[in-house]
Amino acid sequence: MNSSWANSNYSELTELYDRYKDTDFEILAFPCNQFLKQAPGTGEQLQNYACEKFQAEYPVFQKVSCTELKKLVTRVIKKLITNVVTEFSKHLRLKDYKENVTLEVFKVAAPNLYTPDWMVK
């Protein structure tokens, strides 16, 4: 939990959440320990870590594998995420969409979150 990569991502997620929390935007964090062991510990420990160190107000769920995460998201929100790259992939979905149409606006597999121009306040 003390890796610089994990820390920079939690920091960026908190910044993104703070910027858009008054809109319909939501962050759902699903920790995963498959890649470079970035998320050791229990789900409760990870949630406490994100909330205490980074003031995360967004939900931090129990740890999952990327395969399990893709299956879960596919069941709950059909075709929302087409490819999970790493445990810190970031996906954005527009709220207003036609039925059976998915628009994946961006996906980032590295820190330093990219924010599209139209999202900048």
C-alpha positions in Angstrom: 0.0 0.0 0.0 3.0 2.3 0.3 4.1 2.2 -3.3 4.5 5.5 -5.1 2.4 4.2 -8.0 -0.5 3.2 -5.8 -0.2 6.5 -3.8 -0.2 8.7 -6.9 -3.3 6.9 -8.2 -5.3 7.2 -5.0 -4.3 10.9 -4.9 -5.4 11.4 -8.5 -8.7 9.6 -7.8 -9.4 11.8 -4.8 -8.6 14.9 -6.8 -10.9 13.8 -9.6 -13.7 12.9 -7.1 -13.4 16.3 -5.4 -13.6 18.1 -8.7 -16.8 16.3 -9.9 -18.5 15.1 -6.7 -21.3 17.7 -7.0 -22.3 16.2 -10.4 -23.5 12.7 -11.3 -19.9 11.5 -11.6 -18.9 8.6 -9.3 -15.7 6.7 -8.7 -15.8 3.0 -7.8 -12.5 1.7 -6.6 -11.8 -2.1 -6.8 -8.4 -2.8 -5.4 -6.4 -5.6 -7.1 -3.1 -7.1 -6.0 -2.3 -8.9 -9.3 0.1 -6.4 -10.7 3.4 -5.6 -8.9 1.6 -6.3 -5.6 0.3 -2.7 -5.3 -2.6 -3.6 -3.0 -1.5 -5.9 -0.2 -3.6 -6.4 2.9 -7.3 -7.0 3.4 -10.1 -5.1 1.7 -10.9 -3.3 5.0 -7.2 -2.3 5.4 -7.2 -0.9 1.8 -10.4 1.0 2.4 -9.0 2.5 5.7 -5.7 3.4 3.9 -7.5 5.2 1.1 -9.9 7.0 3.4 -7.3 8.0 6.1 -4.3 8.9 3.9 -6.1 10.3 0.8 -9.5 11.3 2.2 -11.2 9.1 -0.3 -15.0 9.7 -0.1 -15.7 7.3 -3.0 -16.5 3.6 -2.4 -13.5 1.3 -2.0 -14.6 -2.3 -2.4 -13.1 -5.6 -1.4 -10.1 -6.8 -3.5 -10.8 -8.5 -6.8 -8.9 -10.0 -9.6 -9.1 -8.1 -12.9 -10.9 -11.1 -14.4 -13.5 -11.1 -11.6 -13.8 -7.3 -11.9 -14.5 -7.5 -15.7 -17.2 -10.2 -15.1 -18.8 -8.2 -12.3 -18.9 -5.0 -14.2 -20.1 -6.8 -17.3 -23.0 -8.3 -15.4 -24.0 -5.1 -13.6 -23.3 -2.6 -16.4 -23.3 -4.5 -19.7 -20.4 -3.7 -21.9 -19.2 -0.6 -19.9 -15.6 -1.6 -19.7 -14.2 -3.4 -22.8 -10.7 -4.0 -21.5 -9.2 -3.9 -18.0 -5.6 -3.1 -18.4 -4.2 -2.9 -14.8 -5.6 -2.3 -11.3 -5.3 1.4 -11.9 -7.1 1.6 -15.3 -9.5 4.5 -15.3 -12.7 4.4 -17.3 -15.3 7.1 -17.8 -18.8 6.6 -19.1 -21.2 9.3 -20.2 -24.5 9.3 -18.3 -26.7 10.2 -21.2 -26.5 7.4 -23.8 -28.9 5.5 -25.9 -29.9 2.0 -24.9 -27.3 -0.6 -26.0 -24.7 2.1 -26.9 -21.5 2.3 -24.9 -19.0 5.2 -25.2 -15.7 4.7 -23.4 -14.3 8.2 -23.2 -10.9 7.4 -21.9 -8.8 4.6 -20.4 -5.5 5.3 -18.7 -3.1 2.5 -17.6 -0.6 4.8 -16.0 -0.7 7.6 -13.3 -1.1 11.2 -14.3 -4.8 11.2 -15.1 -5.8 12.6 -18.4 -8.9 14.8 -18.2 -10.6 15.6 -21.6 -11.0 19.3 -22.3 -14.8 19.2 -22.1 -14.5 18.0 -18.5 -12.3 20.9 -17.3 -14.4 23.4 -15.3 
